[in-house]
């Protein structure tokens, strides 16, 4: 039906491909062509050649109808079973055949000895039977019985013995003259002569093949003899039952019976598809079994692994749609032995981190485990060097490629670990507990505002359009113990930690429903560093290697270790391997590798995210950020894009960005920043405040800038304190607010300012 030009043919000749189609397909296409032409009044068709021409078209511009090979083979594919066309099935079959060939080749000496032994038994049995037949040995017992009877009679009558001997001679003579006896003797001698001749002419190399028929006969005779005796004798072993054999249905049946899953001898699995090769050098079997469900197998995972003689991590049991349709995957190597590169390194363009999720890790089958923001209220726990940083790196790099997500990070240690993300971070602060407290206040207010907006629209959860308008908030608290530990010697720190815990708990309870998500990473939550009230609302858990079972239970939930989850047994070399517990149950998973130290891979992903966000005007500073803008208004400083040098220290805000409702944003903001960085921020001496101001702005507050000698600290404090007083009064003029220095005597006499007074003067509501 189709006519086309094959440019690869010599001279560009025109080939009529309709001749290659089956007659019924050609008739169908020709009829379709006729119908298509009839629908156009001006259409012209040459059905004899199969070419359809359009009006006003040149002859060499005929309409080409093309039928792909896939279409032609569709009918065959329906008829041919998928097991014959699936390359994974054939790959597994090849492995089975290769293993069987190697197994039997290795056992060939044993088989040879067993065959020789069985043939010897057959030879002995047949020789004995032949001798008994020709010598009529069955009469021997009768003659012996006759002799015993004669002895009882005093040897008076030997007629019975003589008669039996005569019968024996007569029967033996007849048997030795039978055609079968003569032919058997002739055949045996001829065969022996032929074998000897072959050995003399061609050597022993061809003698053994010539002996194969007689060995086969003797083997059969030996097997028959052993069956008569009732002895069990196995010559060829089953390769499928070897320890290193590829997975088979018989192996699964044996394992399930050994593990106690099968309680009756007649129970066995029924494969629903052929066993096939699978991911990470693995193999997968799909089957059903009477009375067996996935939950029963999962409860016996350790026993099944033991029966299969592999570590528990090397098998995976899942449901295939129904509880009784089961997938068993097994590998012959550690699926988590090597790092796997993150798919984000090869992915281009934005991602949907809410619906599709972030490819943060892979499971034992090598499949990506997606981390969806829509369900992300998560606690990440793990010891030092267990891989928490790599987990967060996958999360941040993935979230950076979702244009709607505003990423905010507060870290207690190692600011450089997150500085690579600074270009896309809406907020990044390092050891700023007071600023974090203010941030949490603003996020709580943002959650309330979002809820009201949705309520006005008659919705309880945001739609995609709502998330586009409001944005998505992702708050990450790394090394959370530095913020949330309530067991420190400082009462002020303990009170602040309790305050932060309460606020984070409020966000964890209400944030997910309106697009505000929280991730907390901590080394050891079991020592009171993270309050159990907060942990209870972090439904997603990710536990990496930890010190002991108590730490594992603190992350995953009480009793988790008793149910078989043992992250305390993870080896250091396996980092970042861990157990993720969430809506999908417990998953053993290892975070993808994003190497920043040597290959700068995180920086490459962030650079692409910066380009994507920049094209849409969604970088920090390019779009309104109500939370960070409010922080600037409160403090006069910003940590957008990491603040100073991208390391999480607050930087002076841009001119005109930090004044709302007449709130002070200059010297008071500087004082608040100094308080935030202090170890005990409730009150500070004037000398301490001047030292902090000098670190931030030496051109205005250093001794040299004030014209004071550096070796006279008392004079510097008096002069600097006076300048500070003047600057405060100048800023508060006309606001109706005041800020006075106060003295105290506890721990020594001192003079300075209280944090609560500075906050009140700056227009910040009391906590």
Buried (B, 14 or more C-beta within 10 A) or exposed (E): BBBBEEEEEEEEEBEEBBEEBEEEBBEEBBEEBEEBBEEEEEBEBEEEBBBBBBEEEEEEEBBEBEBEEEEEEEEEEEEEEEEEEBEBBBBBBEBBEEBBEEBBEEBEEEBEEBBBBBBEBBBBBBEEEEEEBBBBBEBEEBBEEBBEEBEEEEEEEEEBBEEBBEBBEEBBEEBBEEEEBEEEEEEEEEBEEEBEEBBEEEEEEEBEEBBEEBBEBBBEBBBBBBEEEEEEBEBEBEBBEBEEBBBBBBBBBBBBBBBEBBEEEEBBBEEEBBBBBBBBEBBBBBBBBEEBBBEBBBBBBEBBBBBBEBEBBBBBBBBBEEEBBBBBBBBEEBBBEEBBEBBBBEBEEBBBBBEEBBBBBBBBBBEBBBBBBBBBBBBBBBBEEBBBBBBBBBBBBBBBBBBBBBBBBBBBEEBEBBBBBBBBBBBBBBBBBBBBBBBBBBBBEBBEEBBEBBEEEEEEEBEEEBBEEBBBBBBBBBBBBBBBBBEEEEEBBBEBBEBBBEBBBBBBBBBBBBBBBBBBBBBBBBEBBBBEEBBEBBBBBBBBBBBEBBBBBBBBBEEBBEEEBBBBEBEEEBBBBBBBBBEEEBBBBBBBBBBBEEEBBBBBBBBBBBEBBEEEEBBBBEBEBBBBBBBBBBBBBBBBBBBBEBBBBBBBBEEEBBBEEEBBBBBBBBBBBBBBBBEEBBBBBBBBBBBBBBEBBEEBBBBEBBEBEEEEBEEBBEBBBEBBBEBBEEBBEEEEBEBEBEEEEEEEEBEBBBBEBBBBBBBBEEE
